Amino acid sequence: MSESERPWGYREQTHGKNPDWQLHPDTESVRAGLARSGFGETGEALYLTSGFTYGSAEEAVASFADETDHYLYSRFHNPTVSVFEKRLAAIEGAELCVATGSGMSAMFASIACLVSQGDHVVASASMFSSCYVVLSEILPKWGVTVEFVKGSEKADWEKALNRPTKAVFIETPSNPMLEIVDIAMVSELAHKVGATVIVDNVMASPILQKPLQHGADVIMYSATKHIDGQGRVLGGAILGSADYILNQLQPFTRHTGPNLSAFNAWVLLKSLETLGMRVERMNSNAQAVAEFLSSHPKVEAVNYPGLKSHPGYEINSRQMSGGGTTMSLSLKGGQSALFEAMNKLVVIDISNNLGDSKSLITHPASTTHRRLSPEIRADLGITDSLARLSVGLEHSSDLIRDLEIALG
């Protein structure tokens, strides 16, 4: 490009030096994957384009043949989305990442790309209801057998993983019961029978738990929670080895199209810069709120992995750096007492989202998990008196005071 052809202010991009040490994840959350255009912008560029041009017919041929590094179509890859994928992979410590339009598209693609008729899948039973529907209703239509186990019971995992298995799906901590699954134990058993271990790490976030370090093969996220964490956009992500991403996942996602939009990727990119600070504050708040609720006379039970009373406390202490941002609690007096307390809250909002900067409470039995039958909900411990509380960035003293007044 000659000087006369360059737009005003344009300059050829020169890349800075790469550090010769391993950057801290907090630094990666700000700088990883950074790719400036010729204008040298400080903020990441937003490429709102569906397609890309080629300098010649021959360059198009080479691009589609993967003989040159050139963007083809935003359903396949987009510069803004690529920066988000590279940055999240660096924070997670994964080789590659594929971003998707929602958490459920990430969940479905992560496992659907692996299975075919006759395959066997094992999953921990306690999980988000839409994940349960995918595994219990959709995959069986393809001829895939799915076996659910009690996630905290090693004997149940040993019994289920006694034959060739294609995939294992774990949600830990689980939504909404905060059940803890020993990732290392399950991964060891799963790998003996050839299974790929997929961990839904939504409730923990990449800040508090690194499943790959405990033996898992694949991690999936609803980037809507924590990663955006500010109630703005939907998004999802799948992370794993280059072999899994390139040979299993990408051939599936490129043709089925669950891609993340460039705009949402740009919003998520900016959110990653503050992810660590937000999650650490939310985790600290949640610990304080859980301790308050656990000693309140009107609270029947509190499910929070940061409490020593939680049955998964020891395992959680090994694989998470905190108790998390979310808990569930049940009140004495049943659903009527719970609804009365929820309706009195003035700081905490009633909403079915979680991992948000604002504290949110919901009644899973009638909202997020109402799709499940009463029998399944009962088996999972999702009673009519159970609420799920996602703790945000407000000061913990205000949250505790709000709950104190609401509980009477």
C-alpha positions in Angstrom: 0.0 0.0 0.0 1.5 3.3 -1.1 1.4 6.5 1.1 -1.2 8.0 -1.2 -3.4 4.9 -0.9 -3.4 4.8 2.9 -6.4 6.1 4.9 -5.6 9.1 7.2 -3.8 7.9 10.3 -3.1 4.4 8.9 0.2 2.8 9.6 1.6 -0.6 9.0 1.2 -2.7 12.2 4.4 -3.6 14.0 4.1 -6.2 16.7 5.6 -5.7 20.1 8.1 -8.0 21.6 6.8 -11.1 23.3 7.8 -11.6 27.0 10.2 -14.4 27.7 8.3 -15.5 30.8 4.9 -17.1 31.4 2.4 -14.3 32.0 0.0 -14.4 34.9 -3.6 -15.2 33.9 -4.6 -11.6 35.1 -2.2 -10.2 32.5 -3.4 -12.7 29.9 -7.0 -11.5 30.5 -6.0 -8.0 29.3 -3.4 -8.7 26.6 -3.6 -12.3 25.2 -4.5 -12.7 21.6 -4.2 -8.9 20.9 -4.1 -8.3 17.2 -4.1 -4.6 16.2 -5.0 -3.3 12.7 -2.8 -0.9 10.8 -4.4 2.0 12.8 -2.7 0.8 16.0 -5.8 1.1 18.2 -5.5 0.4 21.9 -9.0 -1.2 22.2 -9.7 -4.3 20.2 -11.2 -3.7 16.8 -14.7 -4.8 16.1 -15.0 -6.5 12.7 -18.7 -6.5 11.8 -18.4 -8.3 8.5 -20.0 -11.5 7.2 -17.3 -12.2 4.6 -13.8 -11.3 3.4 -12.2 -10.5 0.0 -9.3 -12.0 -1.8 -6.6 -10.4 -3.9 -6.9 -13.0 -6.6 -8.9 -16.1 -7.6 -5.8 -18.1 -6.8 -5.7 -16.7 -3.2 -9.3 -17.7 -2.7 -8.5 -21.3 -3.8 -5.5 -21.4 -1.5 -7.5 -20.0 1.4 -10.3 -22.6 1.1 -7.6 -25.3 0.8 -6.1 -24.2 4.1 -2.8 -23.4 2.3 -2.8 -19.8 3.5 -3.9 -18.1 6.7 -6.9 -16.0 5.5 -10.4 -15.4 6.9 -13.1 -17.0 4.8 -16.5 -16.3 6.4 -17.6 -15.2 9.8 -19.5 -18.5 10.4 -16.1 -20.2 10.3 -13.9 -17.5 12.0 -13.8 -13.8 12.5 -10.9 -11.5 13.7 -12.8 -10.2 16.7 -14.0 -13.7 17.7 -10.5 -15.1 17.2 -9.0 -12.6 19.7 -11.7 -13.6 22.3 -10.9 -17.3 21.7 -7.2 -16.9 22.0 -7.5 -14.8 25.2 -9.9 -17.2 26.9 -7.6 -20.1 26.0 -4.7 -18.4 27.5 -6.5 -17.7 30.7 -7.7 -21.3 30.9 -4.4 -22.9 29.8 -6.0 -24.7 26.9 -4.5 -25.2 23.5 -7.5 -23.9 21.5 -11.0 -22.5 22.0 -14.1 -22.3 19.9 -16.7 -19.6 20.8 -20.4 -20.2 20.3 -23.6 -18.1 20.4 -24.8 -19.4 23.8 -23.8 -21.7 26.7 -26.3 -24.4 25.5 -24.9 -24.4 22.0 -21.5 -24.9 23.5 -22.8 -27.8 25.7 -24.5 -29.5 22.8 -21.7 -29.1 20.3 -19.0 -30.2 22.8 -20.7 -33.7 23.1 -22.6 -34.0 19.8 -19.4 -33.7 17.8 -18.2 -36.9 19.5 -21.1 -39.3 19.5 -23.0 -41.4 17.0 -25.5 -44.3 17.1 -24.6 -47.0 19.6 -22.3 -44.9 21.7 -22.4 -44.8 25.5 -22.3 -41.6 27.5 -22.1 -41.2 31.3 -23.0 -38.0 33.2 -23.4 -36.8 36.7 -27.2 -36.4 37.3 -27.1 -33.1 39.1 -27.0 -30.4 36.4 -28.8 -27.5 34.7 -32.1 -28.6 33.3 -31.4 -27.9 29.6 -28.3 -30.0 29.8 -30.3 -32.8 31.3 -32.8 -32.5 28.5 -30.1 -32.8 25.9 -28.7 -35.9 27.5 -31.9 -37.6 28.5 -34.1 -36.8 25.5 -32.2 -35.5 22.4 -29.1 -37.8 22.3 -31.2 -41.0 22.9 -33.1 -40.1 19.6 -29.8 -40.6 17.9 -29.4 -44.0 19.4 -26.9 -42.9 22.1 -27.3 -44.5 25.5 -26.9 -42.1 28.4 -26.4 -43.2 32.0 -26.8 -40.8 34.9 -24.9 -41.4 38.2 -24.7 -39.8 41.6 -21.8 -37.4 41.0 -20.3 -37.7 44.4 -20.3 -41.5 44.6 -17.1 -43.2 43.3 -18.8 -46.6 43.3 -21.5 -45.3 41.0 -18.8 -44.0 38.6 -16.9 -47.3 38.7 -20.1 -49.2 37.9 -21.1 -46.9 35.0 -17.6 -46.8 33.5 -17.1 -50.5 33.2 -17.4 -50.7 29.4 -16.3 -48.6 26.4 -17.7 -45.1 26.8 -17.5 -42.2 24.3 -17.9 -39.2 26.6 -18.4 -38.3 30.2 -20.2 -35.0 31.1 -19.6 -33.4 34.5 -21.1 -30.3 36.0 -19.2 -29.2 39.1 -20.3 -27.4 41.1 -23.8 -28.3 39.8 -26.7 -26.0 39.2 -28.6 -25.5 41.6 -27.5 -28.0 44.2 -23.8 -27.2 44.2 -22.9 -30.8 44.2 -19.1 -31.4 43.8 -17.6 -34.1 41.5 -14.0 -35.2 41.9 -12.7 -34.4 38.4 -9.4 -36.2 38.8 -11.1 -39.4 40.1 -13.7 -39.4 37.3 -11.1 -38.6 34.6 -8.9 -41.5 35.6 -11.8 -43.9 35.4 -13.1 -42.4 32.2 -9.8 -42.5 30.4 -9.4 -46.3 31.1 -12.5 -46.9 28.9 -11.6 -44.4 26.2 -14.0 -41.6 27.2 -13.5 -37.9 26.6 -14.2 -36.0 29.8 -16.2 -32.8 29.4 -16.6 -30.4 32.3 -19.3 -27.7 32.5 -17.3 -25.1 34.4 -19.9 -22.4 34.4 -20.5 -22.2 38.1 -16.8 -22.1 39.0 -15.6 -19.8 36.1 -12.0 -20.1 34.8 -10.8 -18.0 37.7 -11.8 -20.5 40.5 -11.3 -23.8 38.8 -9.0 -25.2 36.1 -10.5 -28.7 35.1 -7.7 -29.4 32.6 -5.2 -29.4 35.5 -7.2 -32.2 37.1 -7.4 -34.5 34.1 -10.4 -33.3 32.1 -10.2 -33.1 28.3 -12.7 -30.4 27.4 -14.2 -27.4 29.2 -17.4 -25.7 28.2 -18.9 -22.3 29.3 -21.9 -20.2 29.2 -19.9 -17.0 28.6 -23.1 -15.1 29.6 -22.3 -16.0 33.2 -19.2 -14.5 34.9 -17.3 -13.9 31.6 -19.7 -11.2 30.5 -21.3 -11.2 33.9 -23.0 -7.9 33.4 -26.3 -9.0 31.9 -25.5 -7.8 28.3 -24.9 -10.5 25.8 -25.2 -14.3 25.3 -22.1 -16.4 24.5 -20.5 -19.8 24.9 -17.1 -21.3 24.6 -15.5 -24.8 24.3 -11.8 -25.4 25.1 -9.6 -28.4 24.7 -6.6 -29.9 22.9 -5.8 -29.0 19.3 -6.7 -32.5 18.3 -10.2 -32.3 19.8 -10.9 -28.8 18.5 -9.5 -29.3 15.0 -10.6 -32.9 14.3 -13.8 -33.3 16.3 -15.4 -30.0 17.1 -14.6 -27.6 14.2 -16.0 -30.0 11.5 -19.2 -30.1 13.5 -19.5 -26.3 14.3 -18.5 -25.1 10.9 -21.4 -26.9 9.2 -24.0 -26.5 12.0 -23.4 -22.8 12.6 -23.5 -22.1 16.4 -21.0 -19.3 15.9 -20.6 -16.3 18.2 -21.4 -12.9 16.7 -18.5 -10.4 16.4 -20.3 -7.8 18.5 -20.9 -10.2 21.3 -17.3 -11.4 21.1 -16.1 -7.8 21.4 -18.3 -7.2 24.5 -16.9 -10.5 26.1 -13.4 -9.4 25.3 -13.8 -6.3 27.3 -15.4 -8.3 30.1 -12.4 -10.6 30.3 -10.2 -7.7 31.4 -12.1 -7.5 34.7 -13.1 -11.1 35.1 -10.6 -11.9 37.8 -11.4 -8.9 40.0 -15.2 -9.4 39.6 -15.2 -13.2 40.4 -12.9 -12.7 43.4 -15.2 -10.0 44.9 -18.3 -12.1 44.2 -16.7 -15.2 45.8 -15.8 -13.2 48.9 -19.3 -11.8 49.1 -20.8 -15.3 48.6 -18.7 -16.7 51.5 -19.9 -14.0 53.8 -23.6 -14.4 52.8 -23.4 -18.2 53.1 -22.0 -18.0 56.6 -24.8 -15.6 57.6 -27.5 -17.8 56.1 -26.1 -21.0 57.6 -26.7 -19.6 61.1 -30.1 -18.1 60.5 -32.9 -19.8 62.4 -35.4 -19.6 59.5 -33.0 -21.3 57.0 -33.3 -25.0 56.9 -30.1 -25.7 54.8 -27.5 -23.9 52.7 -25.6 -25.6 49.9 -22.3 -23.8 49.4 -19.0 -25.5 48.7 -17.1 -22.9 50.8 -18.8 -24.1 54.0 -17.2 -26.9 56.0 -20.6 -28.4 56.4 -20.9 -29.0 52.7 -20.3 -32.7 51.9 -18.0 -31.8 49.0 -15.9 -29.3 51.0 -12.7 -31.3 51.0 -12.8 -32.1 47.3 -13.8 -28.6 46.5 -10.8 -27.3 48.4 -8.5 -29.4 46.2 -9.9 -28.4 42.9 -11.3 -24.9 43.4 -9.7 -21.8 44.9 -13.0 -20.7 46.5 -16.5 -21.7 47.2 -17.9 -19.9 44.1 -20.4 -17.1 43.6 -23.6 -19.1 43.8 -25.4 -21.1 46.5 -28.8 -22.6 47.1 -30.8 -22.5 50.3 -34.1 -23.9 51.6 -36.3 -22.2 54.2 -38.4 -23.6 56.9 -42.1 -23.2 56.0 -41.9 -24.3 52.4 -42.6 -22.5 49.2 -44.9 -19.9 50.8 -42.3 -18.8 53.3 -39.7 -18.7 50.5 -41.8 -16.6 48.2 -42.7 -14.2 51.0 -39.0 -13.7 51.7 -38.1 -13.3 48.0 -40.8 -10.7 47.5 -39.4 -8.6 50.4 -35.9 -8.3 48.9 -35.0 -4.8 47.7 -31.3 -5.1 46.8 -31.3 -8.6 45.4 -33.3 -9.0 42.2 -35.5 -12.0 41.3 -34.1 -13.3 38.0 -33.2 -16.7 36.5 -29.6 -15.6 35.5 -26.5 -16.2 37.5 -22.8 -15.1 37.6 -23.9 -11.5 37.2 -22.6 -8.3 38.8 -26.0 -7.9 40.4 -27.2 -10.4 43.0 -30.0 -12.5 41.7 -32.3 -15.1 43.3 -34.7 -17.6 41.7 -36.9 -20.5 42.5 -35.5 -23.4 40.4 -38.5 -25.7 40.7 -40.8 -23.2 39.0 -38.2 -21.5 36.7 -34.9 -22.9 35.5 -35.7 -26.6 36.3 -39.5 -26.7 35.8 -38.9 -28.6 32.5 -37.9 -31.6 34.7 -40.6 -33.9 36.1 -41.4 -33.7 39.8 -39.9 -37.1 40.3 -36.5 -36.1 38.8 -36.5 -32.8 40.7 -37.2 -34.7 43.9 -34.4 -37.1 43.1 -32.0 -34.2 42.6 -33.1 -32.4 45.7 -34.8 -29.5 44.0 -37.6 -29.0 46.4 -40.4 -26.3 46.4 -38.6 -24.6 49.3 -35.3 -24.3 47.5 -33.9 -21.0 46.1 -30.7 -20.4 44.1 -28.9 -17.2 45.1 -26.2 -15.8 42.8 -24.1 -13.2 44.7 -22.9 -10.1 42.9 -20.6 -7.1 43.4 -22.7 -5.2 45.9 -21.2 -4.7 49.4 -21.7 -7.9 51.5 -23.1 -5.9 54.4 -26.0 -4.6 52.2 -26.7 -8.1 50.9 -26.8 -9.5 54.4 -29.0 -6.7 55.6 -31.4 -7.2 52.7 -31.7 -11.0 53.5 -32.0 -10.3 57.2 -35.0 -8.0 56.7 -36.6 -10.3 54.2 -36.3 -13.3 56.5 -37.8 -11.3 59.3 
